[in-house]
C-alpha cells in the first residue's frame, strides 16, 4: 500500500512543471479516444516534417480490486501505475501524412508470488503478464502507432500500425496503452449522409503486449515452447475464445494467422433515423453481422430515441475446433449444440435526453445457442447493457440496465463534471459454471480542471453482487482513479 501511494504522489509531482497552457491542443473523450487539433496543410516536403505536431501525455492509473472475502482464488489487490506517451503527427502534404507513437508504463504492486498476477484483474493491462512471468519485469514499452495515410477527396487510406475505431474494434485506451492493429483501413465520407470504413487487419497488439500477435488464435506450448504462460503470447483478451489454440487450429487444418476483415457503415439519409451496419469475418473460422436502428423523436425541451440492435454470428469452422463456449470445447456440454458457434443477440433501448441529462433504459438477450465472440475490445452489448467490467454476452443471458448521464459532450473537455451512473441486472444461465445472476452498480465521474483543462481526472467505481447464496463467486468492488495531463 505504501508503494501504491508513493507512485500516486510521484505522478502528481511529475505533473507540476507541465501545467502551463491555457487551451489544450488535444483532449480525451470519456471512452478514452483522443481528439487532436486540426492538422496543417503544407506545400513543400520540408514543411511536411517541420510543421508536424508532437503530442505528449503523462498519466497515472490506480486500481483497487477488493473481494468481500479473500481466499486462495480471490485476493484484494491494490496496484498503481505511471506512464507516458509521445505521438508525432506530420503535416499533410499532397494528401499524405504519417503518425508515430510510443508508449510506456510502469506498474507497482505487491510481488509476494508469481500467482499474484492472476489477482490483478483490470489492472493487468498496466504491464505485460508474459514479461513479468518470464523476466520479472513490471515495465511495458510499445510502439503503438506507425502508419502512413493518404487522403483523396473525402476518402482516407491508412496503412500500418494504427488505432481502429469500429463497432468490433476499439482502441479502448482506458488503462495505459491502447489496443492497436496492423493492416490497411479505408474510411470514406464521399457518399452523402454515409460514413464507410473497411479494415483488413493482419495483426493485433493488445494493451498489455509489447509486440503484435495473431488476431484470432490462443498461444500454447507448441506455438511458444519453453516459456512460462505461452497462452499470454498471442490473443489473450478476456473475451477471446479459449478453445482456439494454436494446436487445436493446426490439428483441424485451420489457419493460425487468419486476418480480421471489418466493415462499418453508418447512414443518416432519412431524417432523425440513424442506420448502422457492421460485420467481421475471420476466414475459415467465424463471422458476425450487426444491424442497428435509432430513431430520434423531438419534443418541446426533450427528445426520445428508441433503438434496436440485432447480431447474428455465423460459424465457419471455429465451433468444431473450440466449441460453443468461450471457455473451450470441454466447457460446452451444457450448450444446445456443443460444437456450433452459430449465435444471435437481440437488444432494445429507449434513450431520453432532457437538457444536460440522458436516461438510457436497455435490454439485451443472447439467445440460447452459443457465446458471442468479439475479442478486439468492441463489445456487442456496448451502449445497451455493457457496464465497466461486467461481461454479458454468453449464451442464454438476459440483461437489463438503467443508466443516467449528466454533462455529456463530444469535445473531450469536461469543465463541468461528466457523471455516469447505472444499475445492471444480469440474468445468466446458471447451468454454466462461469455464469451467475448478479447486480452491478456503477458510478463514474470525469472532469477537466476548469483553470487547467489539460489536466483531467477520472474516478470509476463498480460493485458486483452475485445474488444467489449458492454462488461460489465472491462479490467484489472495482475502483479506479486516473489522472491525465496532455501537452
LUMLOVO-967173 format. One record per residue (C-alpha): residue in one letter; x, y, z. Coordinates in steps of 0.5 Angstrom, whole numbers, padded with zeros to 4 digits. Example, Ala and Ser with C-alpha at 12.3 -4.5 7.8 and 13.67 -1.06 7.14 Angstrom:
residues 2
+--------+-------+-------+-------+
! residu !     X !     Y !     Z !
+--------+-------+-------+-------+
!      a !  0025 ! -0009 !  0016 !
!      s !  0027 ! -0002 !  0014 !
+--------+-------+-------+-------+
***
This chain:
residues 487
+--------+-------+-------+-------+
! residu !     X !     Y !     Z !
+--------+-------+-------+-------+
!      x !  0000 !  0000 !  0000 !
!      x !  0006 !  0005 !  0001 !
!      x !  0008 !  0004 ! -0006 !
!      x !  0001 !  0005 ! -0008 !
!      x !  0001 !  0012 ! -0005 !
!      x !  0008 !  0013 ! -0007 !
!      x !  0007 !  0012 ! -0014 !
!      x !  0001 !  0017 ! -0014 !
!      x !  0005 !  0022 ! -0011 !
!      x !  0010 !  0022 ! -0016 !
!      x !  0005 !  0022 ! -0021 !
!      x !  0003 !  0029 ! -0019 !
!      x !  0010 !  0031 ! -0018 !
!      x !  0011 !  0030 ! -0025 !
!      x !  0005 !  0034 ! -0027 !
!      x !  0007 !  0040 ! -0023 !
!      x !  0012 !  0043 ! -0028 !
!      x !  0008 !  0042 ! -0034 !
!      x !  0002 !  0046 ! -0032 !
!      x !  0002 !  0052 ! -0037 !
!      x ! -0002 !  0052 ! -0043 !
!      x ! -0009 !  0055 ! -0043 !
!      x ! -0012 !  0052 ! -0049 !
!      x ! -0011 !  0044 ! -0050 !
!      x ! -0009 !  0042 ! -0057 !
!      x ! -0011 !  0035 ! -0055 !
!      x ! -0017 !  0032 ! -0051 !
!      x ! -0020 !  0026 ! -0048 !
!      x ! -0027 !  0023 ! -0049 !
!      x ! -0030 !  0019 ! -0044 !
!      x ! -0029 !  0013 ! -0048 !
!      x ! -0021 !  0014 ! -0048 !
!      x ! -0021 !  0017 ! -0055 !
!      x ! -0016 !  0023 ! -0056 !
!      x ! -0018 !  0029 ! -0060 !
!      x ! -0013 !  0033 ! -0064 !
!      x ! -0013 !  0040 ! -0066 !
!      x ! -0013 !  0041 ! -0074 !
!      x ! -0008 !  0038 ! -0078 !
!      x ! -0004 !  0043 ! -0082 !
!      x ! -0003 !  0043 ! -0090 !
!      x !  0003 !  0045 ! -0093 !
!      x !  0006 !  0045 ! -0100 !
!      x !  0013 !  0043 ! -0099 !
!      x !  0017 !  0037 ! -0097 !
!      x !  0021 !  0040 ! -0091 !
!      x !  0015 !  0043 ! -0088 !
!      x !  0012 !  0036 ! -0088 !
!      x !  0016 !  0035 ! -0082 !
!      x !  0017 !  0042 ! -0079 !
!      x !  0010 !  0044 ! -0079 !
!      x !  0008 !  0037 ! -0076 !
!      x !  0006 !  0037 ! -0068 !
!      x !  0008 !  0033 ! -0062 !
!      x !  0003 !  0031 ! -0057 !
!      x !  0005 !  0029 ! -0050 !
!      x !  0001 !  0025 ! -0045 !
!      x !  0003 !  0024 ! -0037 !
!      x ! -0002 !  0019 ! -0034 !
!      x ! -0003 !  0016 ! -0027 !
!      x ! -0008 !  0010 ! -0026 !
!      x ! -0009 !  0007 ! -0020 !
!      x ! -0013 !  0001 ! -0018 !
!      x ! -0016 ! -0003 ! -0012 !
!      x ! -0020 ! -0009 ! -0014 !
!      x ! -0023 ! -0012 ! -0007 !
!      x ! -0027 ! -0018 ! -0005 !
!      x ! -0032 ! -0019 !  0000 !
!      x ! -0028 ! -0025 !  0002 !
!      x ! -0021 ! -0027 !  0000 !
!      x ! -0019 ! -0034 ! -0001 !
!      x ! -0014 ! -0038 ! -0005 !
!      x ! -0017 ! -0036 ! -0011 !
!      x ! -0019 ! -0029 ! -0009 !
!      x ! -0014 ! -0023 ! -0006 !
!      x ! -0016 ! -0016 ! -0006 !
!      x ! -0010 ! -0013 ! -0010 !
!      x ! -0008 ! -0005 ! -0010 !
!      x ! -0004 ! -0003 ! -0016 !
!      x ! -0001 !  0004 ! -0018 !
!      x !  0002 !  0005 ! -0025 !
!      x !  0005 !  0011 ! -0028 !
!      x !  0006 !  0012 ! -0036 !
!      x !  0007 !  0017 ! -0041 !
!      x !  0007 !  0017 ! -0049 !
!      x !  0009 !  0021 ! -0055 !
!      x !  0005 !  0022 ! -0061 !
!      x !  0008 !  0025 ! -0067 !
!      x !  0003 !  0027 ! -0073 !
!      x !  0006 !  0030 ! -0079 !
!      x !  0003 !  0036 ! -0083 !
!      x ! -0001 !  0034 ! -0089 !
!      x !  0003 !  0035 ! -0096 !
!      x !  0000 !  0033 ! -0103 !
!      x ! -0005 !  0029 ! -0099 !
!      x !  0000 !  0025 ! -0095 !
!      x !  0001 !  0025 ! -0087 !
!      x !  0004 !  0020 ! -0082 !
!      x !  0004 !  0018 ! -0075 !
!      x !  0009 !  0015 ! -0070 !
!      x !  0007 !  0014 ! -0063 !
!      x !  0011 !  0011 ! -0057 !
!      x !  0008 !  0009 ! -0050 !
!      x !  0011 !  0007 ! -0043 !
!      x !  0008 !  0004 ! -0037 !
!      x !  0011 !  0002 ! -0030 !
!      x !  0006 ! -0002 ! -0025 !
!      x !  0008 ! -0002 ! -0018 !
!      x !  0004 ! -0008 ! -0014 !
!      x !  0006 ! -0013 ! -0008 !
!      x !  0010 ! -0018 ! -0011 !
!      x !  0009 ! -0024 ! -0006 !
!      x !  0009 ! -0029 ! -0011 !
!      x !  0008 ! -0030 ! -0018 !
!      x !  0001 ! -0032 ! -0017 !
!      x ! -0001 ! -0025 ! -0015 !
!      x ! -0001 ! -0023 ! -0022 !
!      x ! -0007 ! -0027 ! -0023 !
!      x ! -0011 ! -0023 ! -0018 !
!      x ! -0009 ! -0016 ! -0022 !
!      x ! -0016 ! -0016 ! -0025 !
!      x ! -0017 ! -0010 ! -0029 !
!      x ! -0010 ! -0007 ! -0027 !
!      x ! -0007 ! -0013 ! -0031 !
!      x ! -0006 ! -0008 ! -0037 !
!      x ! -0001 ! -0004 ! -0034 !
!      x !  0004 ! -0009 ! -0035 !
!      x !  0006 ! -0015 ! -0039 !
!      x !  0004 ! -0021 ! -0036 !
!      x !  0008 ! -0025 ! -0040 !
!      x !  0014 ! -0021 ! -0039 !
!      x !  0013 ! -0021 ! -0031 !
!      x !  0012 ! -0028 ! -0031 !
!      x !  0018 ! -0030 ! -0035 !
!      x !  0023 ! -0024 ! -0034 !
!      x !  0020 ! -0021 ! -0027 !
!      x !  0019 ! -0014 ! -0031 !
!      x !  0014 ! -0009 ! -0029 !
!      x !  0016 ! -0004 ! -0034 !
!      x !  0012 ! -0004 ! -0041 !
!      x !  0014 ! -0001 ! -0047 !
!      x !  0011 ! -0001 ! -0054 !
!      x !  0011 !  0002 ! -0061 !
!      x !  0003 !  0004 ! -0061 !
!      x !  0003 !  0007 ! -0068 !
!      x !  0007 !  0007 ! -0074 !
!      x !  0003 !  0009 ! -0080 !
!      x !  0002 !  0013 ! -0087 !
!      x ! -0004 !  0016 ! -0089 !
!      x ! -0007 !  0018 ! -0096 !
!      x ! -0013 !  0023 ! -0097 !
!      x ! -0016 !  0023 ! -0103 !
!      x ! -0023 !  0028 ! -0103 !
!      x ! -0026 !  0025 ! -0097 !
!      x ! -0023 !  0018 ! -0097 !
!      x ! -0017 !  0016 ! -0093 !
!      x ! -0012 !  0010 ! -0094 !
!      x ! -0008 !  0009 ! -0088 !
!      x ! -0003 !  0003 ! -0088 !
!      x !  0001 !  0001 ! -0082 !
!      x !  0000 !  0000 ! -0074 !
!      x ! -0006 !  0004 ! -0072 !
!      x ! -0012 !  0006 ! -0068 !
!      x ! -0018 !  0002 ! -0071 !
!      x ! -0025 !  0005 ! -0068 !
!      x ! -0031 !  0001 ! -0071 !
!      x ! -0036 ! -0003 ! -0068 !
!      x ! -0032 ! -0009 ! -0067 !
!      x ! -0025 ! -0006 ! -0066 !
!      x ! -0023 ! -0001 ! -0061 !
!      x ! -0017 !  0003 ! -0058 !
!      x ! -0020 !  0002 ! -0051 !
!      x ! -0015 !  0007 ! -0048 !
!      x ! -0017 !  0006 ! -0041 !
!      x ! -0011 !  0004 ! -0038 !
!      x ! -0004 !  0006 ! -0040 !
!      x ! -0003 !  0004 ! -0047 !
!      x ! -0008 !  0003 ! -0053 !
!      x ! -0011 ! -0003 ! -0057 !
!      x ! -0008 ! -0003 ! -0064 !
!      x ! -0008 ! -0007 ! -0070 !
!      x ! -0003 ! -0007 ! -0076 !
!      x ! -0006 ! -0007 ! -0083 !
!      x ! -0010 ! -0003 ! -0088 !
!      x ! -0016 !  0002 ! -0086 !
!      x ! -0020 !  0005 ! -0092 !
!      x ! -0025 !  0010 ! -0089 !
!      x ! -0030 !  0015 ! -0093 !
!      x ! -0035 !  0020 ! -0093 !
!      x ! -0036 !  0021 ! -0100 !
!      x ! -0043 !  0018 ! -0100 !
!      x ! -0048 !  0023 ! -0098 !
!      x ! -0050 !  0022 ! -0091 !
!      x ! -0046 !  0016 ! -0090 !
!      x ! -0040 !  0014 ! -0087 !
!      x ! -0036 !  0008 ! -0089 !
!      x ! -0030 !  0004 ! -0086 !
!      x ! -0027 ! -0002 ! -0089 !
!      x ! -0021 ! -0005 ! -0085 !
!      x ! -0016 ! -0011 ! -0087 !
!      x ! -0012 ! -0013 ! -0080 !
!      x ! -0007 ! -0018 ! -0080 !
!      x ! -0004 ! -0017 ! -0073 !
!      x ! -0006 ! -0014 ! -0067 !
!      x ! -0003 ! -0011 ! -0061 !
!      x ! -0007 ! -0012 ! -0054 !
!      x ! -0006 ! -0006 ! -0049 !
!      x ! -0001 ! -0011 ! -0045 !
!      x !  0003 ! -0013 ! -0050 !
!      x !  0010 ! -0011 ! -0053 !
!      x !  0009 ! -0014 ! -0060 !
!      x !  0004 ! -0015 ! -0065 !
!      x !  0001 ! -0022 ! -0065 !
!      x ! -0005 ! -0026 ! -0068 !
!      x ! -0012 ! -0023 ! -0068 !
!      x ! -0015 ! -0030 ! -0067 !
!      x ! -0011 ! -0035 ! -0064 !
!      x ! -0009 ! -0037 ! -0057 !
!      x ! -0002 ! -0039 ! -0056 !
!      x !  0000 ! -0045 ! -0053 !
!      x !  0007 ! -0049 ! -0051 !
!      x !  0007 ! -0051 ! -0059 !
!      x !  0007 ! -0044 ! -0061 !
!      x !  0012 ! -0042 ! -0056 !
!      x !  0016 ! -0047 ! -0053 !
!      x !  0020 ! -0047 ! -0047 !
!      x !  0017 ! -0041 ! -0044 !
!      x !  0012 ! -0040 ! -0038 !
!      x !  0005 ! -0038 ! -0039 !
!      x !  0005 ! -0039 ! -0047 !
!      x ! -0002 ! -0037 ! -0047 !
!      x !  0000 ! -0030 ! -0046 !
!      x !  0004 ! -0029 ! -0052 !
!      x ! -0002 ! -0029 ! -0057 !
!      x ! -0009 ! -0026 ! -0057 !
!      x ! -0010 ! -0027 ! -0049 !
!      x ! -0016 ! -0022 ! -0049 !
!      x ! -0021 ! -0024 ! -0043 !
!      x ! -0026 ! -0024 ! -0049 !
!      x ! -0022 ! -0029 ! -0053 !
!      x ! -0025 ! -0036 ! -0055 !
!      x ! -0020 ! -0040 ! -0050 !
!      x ! -0021 ! -0046 ! -0055 !
!      x ! -0018 ! -0043 ! -0061 !
!      x ! -0011 ! -0045 ! -0059 !
!      x ! -0005 ! -0046 ! -0064 !
!      x ! -0005 ! -0054 ! -0063 !
!      x ! -0013 ! -0054 ! -0064 !
!      x ! -0013 ! -0050 ! -0070 !
!      x ! -0007 ! -0054 ! -0073 !
!      x ! -0010 ! -0060 ! -0072 !
!      x ! -0016 ! -0058 ! -0075 !
!      x ! -0013 ! -0055 ! -0081 !
!      x ! -0015 ! -0048 ! -0080 !
!      x ! -0010 ! -0042 ! -0080 !
!      x ! -0007 ! -0039 ! -0074 !
!      x ! -0005 ! -0033 ! -0077 !
!      x ! -0012 ! -0031 ! -0081 !
!      x ! -0013 ! -0024 ! -0082 !
!      x ! -0019 ! -0020 ! -0079 !
!      x ! -0024 ! -0016 ! -0084 !
!      x ! -0028 ! -0011 ! -0081 !
!      x ! -0034 ! -0007 ! -0085 !
!      x ! -0037 ! -0001 ! -0082 !
!      x ! -0043 !  0003 ! -0085 !
!      x ! -0047 !  0009 ! -0082 !
!      x ! -0053 !  0012 ! -0086 !
!      x ! -0057 !  0019 ! -0084 !
!      x ! -0060 !  0020 ! -0090 !
!      x ! -0067 !  0019 ! -0087 !
!      x ! -0069 !  0025 ! -0082 !
!      x ! -0068 !  0023 ! -0075 !
!      x ! -0066 !  0016 ! -0077 !
!      x ! -0059 !  0013 ! -0076 !
!      x ! -0058 !  0007 ! -0079 !
!      x ! -0051 !  0002 ! -0077 !
!      x ! -0049 ! -0004 ! -0080 !
!      x ! -0042 ! -0007 ! -0078 !
!      x ! -0039 ! -0014 ! -0080 !
!      x ! -0033 ! -0018 ! -0079 !
!      x ! -0030 ! -0024 ! -0082 !
!      x ! -0024 ! -0029 ! -0080 !
!      x ! -0023 ! -0033 ! -0086 !
!      x ! -0025 ! -0040 ! -0085 !
!      x ! -0027 ! -0039 ! -0078 !
!      x ! -0032 ! -0034 ! -0076 !
!      x ! -0036 ! -0028 ! -0078 !
!      x ! -0041 ! -0024 ! -0075 !
!      x ! -0046 ! -0018 ! -0077 !
!      x ! -0050 ! -0013 ! -0073 !
!      x ! -0055 ! -0008 ! -0075 !
!      x ! -0058 ! -0002 ! -0071 !
!      x ! -0063 !  0003 ! -0072 !
!      x ! -0064 !  0009 ! -0068 !
!      x ! -0070 !  0014 ! -0069 !
!      x ! -0070 !  0021 ! -0065 !
!      x ! -0077 !  0024 ! -0064 !
!      x ! -0076 !  0031 ! -0061 !
!      x ! -0081 !  0035 ! -0057 !
!      x ! -0081 !  0041 ! -0053 !
!      x ! -0075 !  0041 ! -0049 !
!      x ! -0073 !  0034 ! -0049 !
!      x ! -0072 !  0028 ! -0054 !
!      x ! -0074 !  0021 ! -0054 !
!      x ! -0069 !  0016 ! -0058 !
!      x ! -0072 !  0008 ! -0059 !
!      x ! -0066 !  0004 ! -0061 !
!      x ! -0066 ! -0003 ! -0063 !
!      x ! -0060 ! -0008 ! -0065 !
!      x ! -0059 ! -0015 ! -0068 !
!      x ! -0053 ! -0019 ! -0068 !
!      x ! -0052 ! -0026 ! -0072 !
!      x ! -0046 ! -0030 ! -0071 !
!      x ! -0044 ! -0035 ! -0077 !
!      x ! -0040 ! -0041 ! -0075 !
!      x ! -0035 ! -0042 ! -0081 !
!      x ! -0031 ! -0048 ! -0077 !
!      x ! -0029 ! -0045 ! -0071 !
!      x ! -0034 ! -0048 ! -0067 !
!      x ! -0032 ! -0055 ! -0069 !
!      x ! -0025 ! -0053 ! -0066 !
!      x ! -0026 ! -0050 ! -0060 !
!      x ! -0034 ! -0051 ! -0058 !
!      x ! -0040 ! -0046 ! -0057 !
!      x ! -0037 ! -0044 ! -0050 !
!      x ! -0032 ! -0038 ! -0050 !
!      x ! -0028 ! -0043 ! -0045 !
!      x ! -0027 ! -0048 ! -0050 !
!      x ! -0030 ! -0055 ! -0052 !
!      x ! -0030 ! -0058 ! -0045 !
!      x ! -0034 ! -0053 ! -0042 !
!      x ! -0039 ! -0053 ! -0048 !
!      x ! -0043 ! -0059 ! -0045 !
!      x ! -0049 ! -0055 ! -0043 !
!      x ! -0050 ! -0052 ! -0049 !
!      x ! -0055 ! -0054 ! -0054 !
!      x ! -0050 ! -0055 ! -0060 !
!      x ! -0043 ! -0056 ! -0056 !
!      x ! -0040 ! -0056 ! -0063 !
!      x ! -0043 ! -0050 ! -0066 !
!      x ! -0042 ! -0042 ! -0065 !
!      x ! -0048 ! -0040 ! -0069 !
!      x ! -0051 ! -0035 ! -0065 !
!      x ! -0056 ! -0029 ! -0064 !
!      x ! -0057 ! -0023 ! -0060 !
!      x ! -0063 ! -0018 ! -0060 !
!      x ! -0062 ! -0011 ! -0056 !
!      x ! -0067 ! -0005 ! -0055 !
!      x ! -0067 !  0001 ! -0051 !
!      x ! -0070 !  0008 ! -0050 !
!      x ! -0066 !  0014 ! -0049 !
!      x ! -0069 !  0020 ! -0047 !
!      x ! -0065 !  0027 ! -0047 !
!      x ! -0067 !  0033 ! -0042 !
!      x ! -0062 !  0039 ! -0042 !
!      x ! -0056 !  0036 ! -0039 !
!      x ! -0059 !  0029 ! -0037 !
!      x ! -0059 !  0023 ! -0041 !
!      x ! -0063 !  0017 ! -0039 !
!      x ! -0062 !  0010 ! -0042 !
!      x ! -0067 !  0004 ! -0041 !
!      x ! -0064 ! -0002 ! -0044 !
!      x ! -0065 ! -0010 ! -0045 !
!      x ! -0060 ! -0015 ! -0049 !
!      x ! -0062 ! -0022 ! -0050 !
!      x ! -0056 ! -0027 ! -0052 !
!      x ! -0060 ! -0033 ! -0055 !
!      x ! -0059 ! -0040 ! -0052 !
!      x ! -0055 ! -0042 ! -0057 !
!      x ! -0047 ! -0040 ! -0057 !
!      x ! -0043 ! -0035 ! -0054 !
!      x ! -0041 ! -0028 ! -0058 !
!      x ! -0034 ! -0028 ! -0060 !
!      x ! -0031 ! -0021 ! -0060 !
!      x ! -0024 ! -0021 ! -0057 !
!      x ! -0022 ! -0014 ! -0060 !
!      x ! -0025 ! -0009 ! -0055 !
!      x ! -0031 ! -0008 ! -0058 !
!      x ! -0037 ! -0010 ! -0054 !
!      x ! -0043 ! -0013 ! -0057 !
!      x ! -0047 ! -0010 ! -0051 !
!      x ! -0044 ! -0003 ! -0051 !
!      x ! -0049 !  0003 ! -0051 !
!      x ! -0054 ! -0002 ! -0048 !
!      x ! -0052 ! -0006 ! -0042 !
!      x ! -0045 ! -0006 ! -0042 !
!      x ! -0042 ! -0003 ! -0035 !
!      x ! -0035 ! -0003 ! -0034 !
!      x ! -0032 ! -0010 ! -0033 !
!      x ! -0039 ! -0014 ! -0033 !
!      x ! -0039 ! -0018 ! -0039 !
!      x ! -0046 ! -0021 ! -0041 !
!      x ! -0045 ! -0024 ! -0048 !
!      x ! -0045 ! -0031 ! -0046 !
!      x ! -0051 ! -0036 ! -0049 !
!      x ! -0058 ! -0035 ! -0045 !
!      x ! -0056 ! -0029 ! -0042 !
!      x ! -0061 ! -0023 ! -0041 !
!      x ! -0059 ! -0016 ! -0038 !
!      x ! -0063 ! -0010 ! -0036 !
!      x ! -0060 ! -0003 ! -0035 !
!      x ! -0062 !  0004 ! -0033 !
!      x ! -0056 !  0009 ! -0034 !
!      x ! -0056 !  0016 ! -0032 !
!      x ! -0051 !  0021 ! -0035 !
!      x ! -0050 !  0028 ! -0034 !
!      x ! -0046 !  0034 ! -0038 !
!      x ! -0044 !  0029 ! -0044 !
!      x ! -0041 !  0033 ! -0050 !
!      x ! -0036 !  0031 ! -0056 !
!      x ! -0030 !  0036 ! -0054 !
!      x ! -0027 !  0032 ! -0049 !
!      x ! -0026 !  0037 ! -0045 !
!      x ! -0031 !  0037 ! -0039 !
!      x ! -0030 !  0043 ! -0034 !
!      x ! -0037 !  0041 ! -0032 !
!      x ! -0036 !  0034 ! -0029 !
!      x ! -0039 !  0029 ! -0033 !
!      x ! -0043 !  0024 ! -0029 !
!      x ! -0045 !  0017 ! -0030 !
!      x ! -0049 !  0012 ! -0026 !
!      x ! -0052 !  0006 ! -0028 !
!      x ! -0055 ! -0001 ! -0025 !
!      x ! -0055 ! -0007 ! -0029 !
!      x ! -0058 ! -0014 ! -0027 !
!      x ! -0055 ! -0020 ! -0031 !
!      x ! -0060 ! -0026 ! -0031 !
!      x ! -0055 ! -0031 ! -0033 !
!      x ! -0055 ! -0039 ! -0035 !
!      x ! -0053 ! -0042 ! -0028 !
!      x ! -0052 ! -0049 ! -0031 !
!      x ! -0046 ! -0046 ! -0034 !
!      x ! -0040 ! -0046 ! -0029 !
!      x ! -0038 ! -0039 ! -0031 !
!      x ! -0045 ! -0035 ! -0031 !
!      x ! -0049 ! -0033 ! -0025 !
!      x ! -0054 ! -0028 ! -0023 !
!      x ! -0052 ! -0021 ! -0021 !
!      x ! -0053 ! -0014 ! -0020 !
!      x ! -0048 ! -0009 ! -0022 !
!      x ! -0048 ! -0002 ! -0019 !
!      x ! -0043 !  0003 ! -0023 !
!      x ! -0042 !  0011 ! -0021 !
!      x ! -0036 !  0015 ! -0025 !
!      x ! -0034 !  0022 ! -0026 !
!      x ! -0029 !  0025 ! -0031 !
!      x ! -0027 !  0033 ! -0030 !
!      x ! -0022 !  0037 ! -0033 !
!      x ! -0020 !  0042 ! -0028 !
!      x ! -0023 !  0049 ! -0030 !
!      x ! -0017 !  0053 ! -0029 !
!      x ! -0012 !  0048 ! -0032 !
!      x ! -0016 !  0044 ! -0038 !
!      x ! -0010 !  0040 ! -0040 !
!      x ! -0011 !  0036 ! -0033 !
!      x ! -0016 !  0031 ! -0033 !
!      x ! -0018 !  0026 ! -0027 !
!      x ! -0023 !  0020 ! -0027 !
!      x ! -0026 !  0016 ! -0022 !
!      x ! -0030 !  0010 ! -0023 !
!      x ! -0033 !  0005 ! -0018 !
!      x ! -0037 ! -0001 ! -0019 !
!      x ! -0040 ! -0006 ! -0014 !
!      x ! -0042 ! -0013 ! -0017 !
!      x ! -0047 ! -0017 ! -0012 !
!      x ! -0048 ! -0024 ! -0014 !
!      x ! -0055 ! -0026 ! -0012 !
!      x ! -0056 ! -0033 ! -0010 !
!      x ! -0052 ! -0035 ! -0004 !
!      x ! -0050 ! -0042 ! -0007 !
!      x ! -0046 ! -0038 ! -0012 !
!      x ! -0038 ! -0039 ! -0011 !
!      x ! -0036 ! -0033 ! -0014 !
!      x ! -0035 ! -0027 ! -0009 !
!      x ! -0038 ! -0020 ! -0009 !
!      x ! -0033 ! -0015 ! -0011 !
!      x ! -0031 ! -0008 ! -0011 !
!      x ! -0027 ! -0005 ! -0017 !
!      x ! -0025 !  0002 ! -0016 !
!      x ! -0020 !  0006 ! -0021 !
!      x ! -0017 !  0013 ! -0020 !
!      x ! -0014 !  0016 ! -0026 !
!      x ! -0010 !  0023 ! -0028 !
!      x ! -0008 !  0025 ! -0035 !
!      x ! -0004 !  0031 ! -0037 !
!      x ! -0004 !  0033 ! -0044 !
!      x !  0002 !  0037 ! -0047 !
+--------+-------+-------+-------+
***
